[in-house]
Amino acid sequence: MAKNYPSGEAYFSSNANPDYSNLNDWAAHPYKKDPADSVPKPLSANYQLDSTADVFFIHPTTYTEKEKSFGWNALINNAKLNAKTDYSTILYQASIFNAAGRIFAPRYRQAHLSAYFPKNRADSLHAMAAFQEAYTDIKAAFEYYLQHWNHGRPIIIVSHSQGSTHAIQLLKEFFDDKPLQQQLVVAYVVGMPVAQCQFKALNACSTPQQTGCICSWRSFKEGYTPVYVNREPFKAIVTNPLTWKADEPDATRFVNEGAVLKNFNKVIPHVVNAIVEKNILWMQQPRFFGSFLLHTKNYHIADFNFFYVNIRGNVALRKAAFLSEQK
């Protein structure tokens, strides 16, 4: 059974291994109230909780401070960092999936952002060790979830950025050509490249209702392809999150049902289009109030949020298809 300790100083005292029987070591969990339970007001009228499936959500890097005050890996129990995580990625990304199933999002000793940008050999060794420590936590959380809470239920894997680095490994170890693959509804592995040849038995989703498959994309301004993408020696899975169809790689912004950006309770339709361009997803300058101030060409931070309503609808379709297949 899960333990729900008080979140005071007595608990936040060390960086020991996470204890996934303790609800404080989960950023989101169905046995506690958390930001993943939130629903944007314009969508709340149609919201209906459905607990027939589980969502295992692996959050992106929130340990980004320049000082790297915890070293290469974040503390599992730092109240300030946990609040940052909860009211950013858990609120704005994990909440997309709260109508599809129960959300489990483990806290973990995430690698510092700089682990993706090593400057020398020593940095590279530290980075590899940091990512391995982070994945050790993710694996432990998933194993604890399987043992205590899954009970054969359909599973949806969702991840972003560093979370996707770990999700790829998790899918290989637990799902790819393994018995658990039969419980996989879909995996949304977003913000990191997923090579089409990455897995033995898991393939890219090619239709909106396909199950047991992987959706992935990385968002950039139309016309811009980073140098590192051009150097990638593989063909990546790139899903259009507006059409969800491999044979319809382009979509206008008018089929974008709604983005959720800085104001969680405001849903903005028609913010961006989506075009599959080789290994990435392109879109024109987003259209929302103040968007003329947006000068970046890398839309990584909004990989999920530009398509909030469309993703919410798609996961419902895939889950319904999966449950129908089980009958």
C-alpha positions as CSV (number, residue, x, y, z in Angstrom):
1,M,0.0,0.0,0.0
2,A,1.1,3.6,-0.7
3,K,2.3,5.7,2.2
4,N,1.4,9.4,2.2
5,Y,3.9,11.1,4.5
6,P,3.7,14.8,5.5
7,S,5.7,16.9,3.1
8,G,7.6,18.8,5.8
9,E,11.3,19.2,6.6
10,A,11.5,15.8,8.3
11,Y,10.8,14.2,4.9
12,F,12.7,16.5,2.7
13,S,16.1,15.7,4.2
14,S,18.2,13.5,2.0
15,N,18.7,12.3,-1.6
16,A,18.3,8.6,-0.8
17,N,16.7,6.2,-3.3
18,P,13.1,7.0,-4.0
19,D,10.5,5.0,-2.1
20,Y,7.7,4.5,-4.5
21,S,5.4,3.2,-1.8
22,N,5.4,6.8,-0.6
23,L,3.0,9.1,-2.5
24,N,5.4,12.0,-2.0
25,D,7.7,10.3,-4.5
26,W,5.1,10.6,-7.2
27,A,4.5,13.9,-8.9
28,A,1.1,12.5,-10.0
29,H,-0.8,9.5,-8.7
30,P,-4.4,8.5,-8.7
31,Y,-4.4,8.1,-4.9
32,K,-3.7,11.8,-4.3
33,K,-4.8,15.2,-5.6
34,D,-2.2,16.7,-7.9
35,P,-2.0,19.1,-10.9
36,A,-2.4,16.3,-13.4
37,D,-6.0,16.1,-12.3
38,S,-6.6,19.6,-13.6
39,V,-8.8,20.3,-16.6
40,P,-8.8,23.6,-18.5
41,K,-12.2,25.4,-17.9
42,P,-13.3,25.3,-21.6
43,L,-12.9,21.5,-21.6
44,S,-14.4,20.8,-18.1
45,A,-18.0,20.5,-19.2
46,N,-17.2,17.4,-21.3
47,Y,-14.7,15.9,-18.8
48,Q,-15.5,12.5,-17.6
49,L,-13.0,10.5,-15.6
50,D,-12.3,7.1,-17.1
51,S,-10.1,4.8,-15.1
52,T,-10.1,1.8,-17.5
53,A,-6.5,2.4,-18.5
54,D,-3.3,3.7,-16.8
55,V,-1.0,6.5,-18.1
56,F,2.7,6.3,-17.1
57,F,4.1,9.8,-17.6
58,I,7.8,10.5,-17.5
59,H,8.4,14.2,-17.1
60,P,11.1,16.3,-18.9
61,T,14.0,18.1,-17.4
62,T,13.1,20.7,-14.8
63,Y,16.5,20.7,-13.1
64,T,17.9,23.5,-15.2
65,E,19.5,26.0,-12.8
66,K,23.0,27.2,-14.0
67,E,24.5,26.6,-10.5
68,K,23.9,22.9,-10.7
69,S,23.6,23.1,-6.9
70,F,22.7,19.4,-6.5
71,G,25.4,18.1,-8.8
72,W,24.7,16.1,-11.9
73,N,21.4,14.6,-10.6
74,A,18.5,16.5,-8.9
75,L,17.4,15.8,-5.4
76,I,14.3,13.6,-5.3
77,N,12.9,15.5,-2.3
78,N,13.6,19.2,-2.9
79,A,10.4,21.0,-2.3
80,K,11.2,24.0,-4.7
81,L,12.2,21.8,-7.6
82,N,9.2,19.5,-7.1
83,A,6.8,22.5,-7.1
84,K,8.4,23.7,-10.3
85,T,7.9,20.2,-11.8
86,D,4.3,19.9,-10.6
87,Y,3.1,23.3,-11.9
88,S,4.8,23.1,-15.2
89,T,5.0,19.8,-16.9
90,I,2.6,17.9,-14.7
91,L,0.0,20.6,-15.0
92,Y,0.5,21.5,-18.7
93,Q,1.5,18.1,-20.2
94,A,0.3,15.2,-18.0
95,S,-3.1,16.8,-17.6
96,I,-3.8,16.2,-21.3
97,F,-4.3,12.5,-20.5
98,N,-6.4,12.6,-17.4
99,A,-9.6,11.7,-19.3
100,A,-7.9,8.6,-20.7
101,G,-6.9,6.9,-17.5
102,R,-5.2,7.1,-14.1
103,I,-1.9,9.1,-14.2
104,F,1.2,7.8,-12.6
105,A,4.2,10.2,-12.9
106,P,7.2,9.3,-10.7
107,R,9.6,11.8,-9.3
108,Y,13.1,10.8,-10.2
109,R,16.7,11.9,-9.8
110,Q,16.7,13.6,-13.2
111,A,20.0,14.5,-14.9
112,H,20.8,18.2,-15.1
113,L,20.1,19.9,-18.4
114,S,23.9,20.3,-19.0
115,A,24.2,16.5,-19.3
116,Y,22.9,16.9,-22.8
117,F,25.7,19.3,-23.7
118,P,29.0,17.8,-22.4
119,K,32.1,19.9,-23.0
120,N,34.8,17.3,-22.5
121,R,35.4,13.6,-21.8
122,A,34.9,14.1,-18.0
123,D,31.5,15.8,-18.6
124,S,30.5,12.9,-20.9
125,L,31.3,10.3,-18.3
126,H,29.4,12.3,-15.6
127,A,26.4,12.7,-18.1
128,M,26.2,9.0,-18.8
129,A,26.3,8.2,-15.1
130,A,23.6,10.8,-14.4
131,F,21.3,9.5,-17.1
132,Q,21.8,5.9,-15.8
133,E,20.9,7.0,-12.2
134,A,17.8,8.8,-13.5
135,Y,16.7,5.7,-15.5
136,T,17.3,3.5,-12.4
137,D,14.6,5.5,-10.7
138,I,12.2,5.3,-13.6
139,K,12.7,1.6,-13.8
140,A,12.1,1.1,-10.1
141,A,8.9,3.3,-10.3
142,F,7.6,1.3,-13.2
143,E,8.3,-2.0,-11.6
144,Y,6.6,-0.9,-8.4
145,Y,3.6,0.3,-10.4
146,L,3.4,-3.0,-12.2
147,Q,3.6,-5.0,-9.0
148,H,1.1,-3.0,-6.9
149,W,-1.3,-1.0,-9.2
150,N,-1.5,-2.3,-12.7
151,H,-3.3,-5.6,-12.3
152,G,-3.3,-6.2,-16.1
153,R,-4.8,-2.9,-17.1
154,P,-4.0,-1.2,-20.5
155,I,-1.0,1.0,-20.3
156,I,-0.3,4.4,-22.1
157,I,3.3,5.6,-22.0
158,V,3.8,9.4,-22.3
159,S,7.1,11.2,-22.1
160,H,8.8,14.5,-23.1
161,S,12.4,15.5,-23.6
162,Q,14.6,13.8,-20.9
163,G,11.5,11.7,-20.1
164,S,11.6,10.4,-23.7
165,T,15.3,9.5,-23.3
166,H,14.2,7.2,-20.5
167,A,11.0,6.1,-22.2
168,I,12.9,4.7,-25.1
169,Q,14.9,2.5,-22.7
170,L,11.8,1.6,-20.7
171,L,9.9,0.5,-23.9
172,K,12.9,-1.6,-25.0
173,E,13.3,-3.3,-21.6
174,F,9.6,-4.0,-20.8
175,F,7.5,-3.9,-24.0
176,D,9.5,-4.5,-27.2
177,D,8.8,-8.1,-28.2
178,K,7.8,-8.8,-24.6
179,P,4.5,-10.1,-23.1
180,L,3.7,-6.6,-21.7
181,Q,3.5,-5.3,-25.3
182,Q,0.0,-6.8,-25.3
183,Q,-1.1,-4.2,-22.7
184,L,0.4,-1.2,-24.6
185,V,-2.3,1.1,-25.9
186,V,0.1,3.6,-27.4
187,A,3.4,5.4,-26.5
188,Y,3.7,9.2,-27.1
189,V,7.5,9.6,-27.0
190,V,7.9,13.3,-27.8
191,G,10.7,15.8,-28.0
192,M,13.6,13.4,-28.6
193,P,14.4,11.5,-31.8
194,V,13.1,7.9,-32.0
195,A,14.7,6.0,-34.8
196,Q,12.3,3.9,-36.9
197,C,14.8,1.0,-36.4
198,Q,15.0,1.5,-32.6
199,F,12.8,-1.5,-31.7
200,K,12.3,-5.1,-32.8
201,A,8.5,-5.2,-32.6
202,L,7.2,-1.7,-31.8
203,N,6.4,0.4,-34.9
204,A,5.4,3.9,-35.6
205,C,1.7,4.7,-35.5
206,S,0.3,5.3,-39.0
207,T,-3.4,5.8,-38.4
208,P,-5.4,7.7,-35.7
209,Q,-6.8,4.6,-34.0
210,Q,-3.8,2.2,-34.3
211,T,-2.7,0.7,-31.0
212,G,0.5,-0.8,-29.7
213,C,2.5,1.7,-31.6
214,I,4.6,4.8,-31.1
215,C,3.9,8.5,-31.8
216,S,6.8,10.9,-31.8
217,W,7.7,14.4,-33.0
218,R,9.9,17.4,-32.5
219,S,8.6,20.9,-33.2
220,F,10.5,23.6,-35.1
221,K,9.6,26.7,-37.1
222,E,9.0,26.1,-40.8
223,G,12.2,26.4,-42.8
224,Y,14.5,25.7,-39.9
225,T,16.4,22.4,-39.4
226,P,19.0,22.3,-36.7
227,V,22.5,21.1,-37.7
228,Y,22.3,18.2,-35.3
229,V,19.2,16.9,-37.0
230,N,20.9,17.0,-40.4
231,R,23.6,14.9,-38.9
232,E,21.3,12.2,-37.6
233,P,22.2,8.9,-39.4
234,F,18.7,7.4,-39.1
235,K,15.2,8.0,-40.1
236,A,13.1,9.1,-37.2
237,I,9.5,8.4,-36.3
238,V,7.6,11.7,-37.0
239,T,3.9,11.8,-36.3
240,N,1.7,14.7,-37.4
241,P,-0.3,15.4,-34.2
242,L,-3.1,17.0,-36.2
243,T,-3.8,14.2,-38.7
244,W,-2.2,11.2,-37.0
245,K,-2.0,9.7,-40.5
246,A,1.3,8.7,-42.2
247,D,-0.3,9.3,-45.6
248,E,-1.4,12.9,-44.5
249,P,1.9,14.5,-43.4
250,D,0.6,18.1,-43.7
251,A,-2.2,19.9,-41.9
252,T,-3.4,23.5,-41.8
253,R,-3.8,25.3,-38.5
254,F,-7.6,25.2,-39.0
255,V,-7.7,21.5,-37.9
256,N,-5.9,22.4,-34.7
257,E,-8.6,22.2,-32.1
258,G,-6.8,24.0,-29.4
259,A,-3.5,24.8,-27.7
260,V,-3.0,25.5,-23.9
261,L,-0.2,27.9,-23.4
262,K,0.7,30.2,-20.5
263,N,-2.9,30.5,-19.2
264,F,-4.0,27.0,-18.3
265,N,-7.7,27.8,-18.4
266,K,-7.6,29.3,-21.9
267,V,-7.8,27.0,-25.0
268,I,-6.7,28.7,-28.1
269,P,-7.7,27.1,-31.5
270,H,-5.8,27.3,-34.7
271,V,-2.5,28.3,-33.1
272,V,-0.2,26.3,-35.4
273,N,-0.2,24.1,-38.5
274,A,1.9,20.9,-38.7
275,I,4.1,19.6,-41.5
276,V,6.2,16.5,-41.4
277,E,9.7,17.4,-42.8
278,K,12.1,14.5,-42.8
279,N,13.1,13.9,-39.2
280,I,11.1,16.8,-37.6
281,L,7.8,18.6,-37.5
282,W,7.6,22.1,-39.0
283,M,5.0,24.8,-38.3
284,Q,4.5,28.4,-39.2
285,Q,4.8,31.3,-36.7
286,P,2.2,30.5,-34.0
287,R,-0.8,32.7,-33.9
288,F,-1.8,33.9,-30.4
289,F,-1.9,37.2,-28.7
290,G,1.7,38.5,-28.4
291,S,3.1,35.8,-30.6
292,F,5.0,38.4,-32.6
293,L,7.4,38.5,-29.6
294,L,8.2,34.8,-30.1
295,H,11.6,34.8,-31.9
296,T,12.8,31.2,-31.3
297,K,12.8,28.7,-34.1
298,N,12.8,25.8,-31.7
299,Y,9.4,25.0,-30.3
300,H,10.5,22.1,-28.1
301,I,8.8,23.5,-25.0
302,A,5.4,23.5,-26.7
303,D,5.7,20.0,-28.3
304,F,2.6,18.9,-26.4
305,N,0.9,22.2,-25.7
306,F,0.5,23.4,-29.3
307,F,-1.7,20.3,-29.8
308,Y,-3.3,19.9,-26.4
309,V,-6.9,19.2,-27.5
310,N,-6.0,17.1,-30.5
311,I,-3.8,14.9,-28.4
312,R,-6.5,14.6,-25.8
313,G,-8.9,13.4,-28.5
314,N,-6.5,11.0,-30.1
315,V,-5.6,9.2,-26.9
316,A,-9.3,8.6,-26.3
317,L,-9.7,7.2,-29.8
318,R,-6.8,4.8,-29.3
319,K,-7.9,3.6,-25.9
320,A,-11.4,3.0,-27.2
321,A,-10.0,1.0,-30.1
322,F,-7.7,-1.0,-27.8
323,L,-10.6,-1.9,-25.5
324,S,-12.7,-2.9,-28.4
325,E,-10.0,-5.2,-29.7
326,Q,-9.9,-6.9,-26.3
327,K,-13.5,-8.0,-26.4
